Amino acid sequence: MKTNPTTSLPLLSGSGDLILHWQIVNDSVMGGLSTSQAYEKDNSLIFTGNVSLENNGGFASIRTTINTNKENANLIYLRFKGDGKTYQLRLRTSQYLDGPAFTASFATLKDQWQVVTFSPTDFILTYRGKTLEQQPELTFKDVQQLGLMIAKKQQGNFKLKLAHINFELK
């Protein structure tokens, strides 16, 4: 994973339509009390809420289905402004749409725009926060779902502003 604070990138979909399809999946699916929302503002996706550790909670996430249309993509670029907390980029392939996810974490600097670049080798296959023993190779052409998550007992309010997601061949 490489970090570059100045690069500007286009939106994945080329329009704000992608934002309308984000689905919220919080720890409430297991009895937790975390809350989150996703909305568009200033041509960015805002992922915000509160992580609660009550009732064995501790995570908030959003996800959307995607079609990369880039069979040979080998890099993902994210441009974001964070709150000083660490988030996960989560990818699922057709084989794993509701189970394990390929995950890569990225730290944010409070109120600063950043760009992070990921390659397929930056991701590990996890399920419910645990690394799986078998680690199949990830190819971005197989990705059909993309998500963001805040977890790891980062209790309290959070806010991530995502300006761009782009799959590229470099």
C-alpha positions in Angstrom: 0.0 0.0 0.0 1.3 3.4 -1.0 0.1 6.8 0.3 0.1 10.0 -1.8 -1.7 13.1 -0.4 -2.0 15.1 -3.6 -3.3 12.9 -6.5 -6.8 13.5 -7.8 -8.9 10.7 -9.3 -12.2 10.3 -11.1 -15.2 8.6 -9.5 -15.6 4.9 -10.1 -19.0 5.3 -11.8 -18.3 8.6 -13.4 -21.4 10.0 -11.7 -23.0 10.2 -8.3 -25.4 7.4 -9.1 -23.2 4.9 -7.3 -23.9 6.6 -4.0 -27.6 5.7 -4.2 -26.8 2.0 -4.1 -24.8 1.8 -0.9 -26.3 -0.6 1.7 -25.7 -0.2 5.4 -24.6 -3.3 7.3 -23.9 -2.6 11.0 -23.3 -4.7 14.1 -27.1 -4.5 14.6 -27.3 -7.7 12.5 -25.8 -9.4 15.6 -27.5 -7.3 18.3 -25.0 -4.4 18.4 -26.0 -0.8 18.7 -23.7 0.9 16.2 -25.3 3.3 13.7 -24.2 4.7 10.3 -25.4 6.4 7.2 -24.1 7.1 3.8 -25.1 10.1 1.7 -23.7 12.4 -1.1 -22.4 15.8 -0.4 -20.1 18.0 -2.6 -19.7 15.1 -5.1 -18.3 12.8 -2.3 -19.7 9.9 -0.4 -20.0 10.6 3.3 -19.9 7.6 5.6 -20.7 8.6 9.1 -22.1 7.3 12.4 -21.3 6.0 15.8 -19.6 2.7 16.7 -20.9 1.3 20.0 -19.3 -1.6 21.9 -22.6 -2.3 23.8 -24.3 -5.7 23.3 -21.0 -7.1 21.8 -21.1 -4.5 19.0 -18.2 -2.8 17.4 -18.5 -2.2 13.7 -20.3 -0.2 11.1 -20.1 -0.7 7.3 -21.5 0.1 3.9 -21.3 -1.8 0.7 -22.3 -1.6 -2.9 -22.3 -3.9 -5.9 -19.9 -2.9 -8.7 -18.7 -3.8 -12.2 -15.1 -2.8 -12.6 -15.2 -3.0 -16.4 -11.4 -3.2 -16.1 -10.4 -6.8 -16.7 -6.7 -6.0 -16.3 -6.9 -3.5 -13.4 -4.1 -4.1 -10.9 -4.5 -1.0 -8.6 -7.3 0.6 -6.7 -7.0 4.3 -5.8 -9.0 5.9 -3.0 -9.1 9.6 -2.3 -10.6 10.5 1.0 -10.7 12.8 4.0 -10.9 11.1 7.4 -11.1 11.6 11.1 -7.9 10.0 12.3 -9.4 6.5 12.6 -8.6 3.4 10.6 -11.0 1.9 8.1 -11.1 -1.2 5.9 -11.7 -1.4 2.2 -13.6 -4.6 1.6 -13.9 -6.5 -1.7 -16.1 -9.4 -2.4 -16.0 -11.7 -5.5 -18.9 -13.5 -6.9 -17.7 -16.5 -4.9 -17.9 -14.6 -1.6 -20.8 -12.1 -1.9 -22.2 -12.8 1.5 -19.4 -14.6 3.3 -15.7 -13.8 3.5 -14.3 -10.5 2.2 -10.9 -9.5 1.0 -9.9 -6.6 3.3 -7.2 -4.0 3.4 -6.9 -1.4 6.2 -6.0 2.3 5.8 -5.4 4.9 8.4 -6.7 8.4 8.0 -5.3 11.7 9.1 -7.8 14.0 10.7 -9.3 16.5 8.3 -6.6 15.9 5.6 -7.2 14.7 2.0 -5.2 11.6 1.2 -4.8 9.1 -1.6 -4.1 5.5 -0.9 -3.2 2.9 -3.6 -3.9 -0.8 -3.2 -2.7 -3.8 -5.2 -4.3 -7.3 -5.0 -1.5 -8.4 -2.7 -2.5 -5.8 -0.1 -5.8 -7.7 0.6 -6.3 -10.7 2.9 -9.4 -12.9 3.0 -11.2 -12.5 6.3 -14.5 -13.6 7.8 -16.0 -11.9 10.9 -12.7 -10.2 11.7 -10.5 -13.3 11.5 -8.0 -14.1 8.8 -8.8 -17.3 6.9 -6.2 -20.1 6.6 -6.6 -20.4 2.9 -5.7 -17.2 1.0 -6.8 -17.4 -2.6 -5.3 -15.0 -5.1 -7.5 -11.9 -5.6 -7.9 -10.5 -9.1 -9.8 -7.2 -9.4 -11.7 -8.4 -12.4 -13.6 -10.8 -10.1 -14.7 -8.1 -7.7 -18.5 -7.6 -7.6 -19.0 -5.8 -4.3 -17.0 -3.0 -2.6 -17.4 -1.8 0.9 -16.0 0.3 3.7 -15.9 -0.7 7.4 -14.9 0.8 10.7 -14.2 -1.8 13.4 -11.5 -2.9 15.8 -13.2 -1.4 18.8 -12.9 2.2 17.6 -15.8 3.4 19.7 -17.5 6.7 19.1 -18.4 9.0 16.3 -16.7 8.6 12.9 -16.8 10.3 9.5 -15.1 9.4 6.3 -15.5 11.5 3.1 -14.7 9.5 0.0 -14.2 11.5 -3.1 -12.9 8.9 -5.6 -12.6 5.2 -6.1 -10.8 4.0 -9.2 -9.6 0.7 -10.6 -6.6 1.2 -12.9 -4.0 -0.7 -14.8 -0.4 0.6 -14.0 
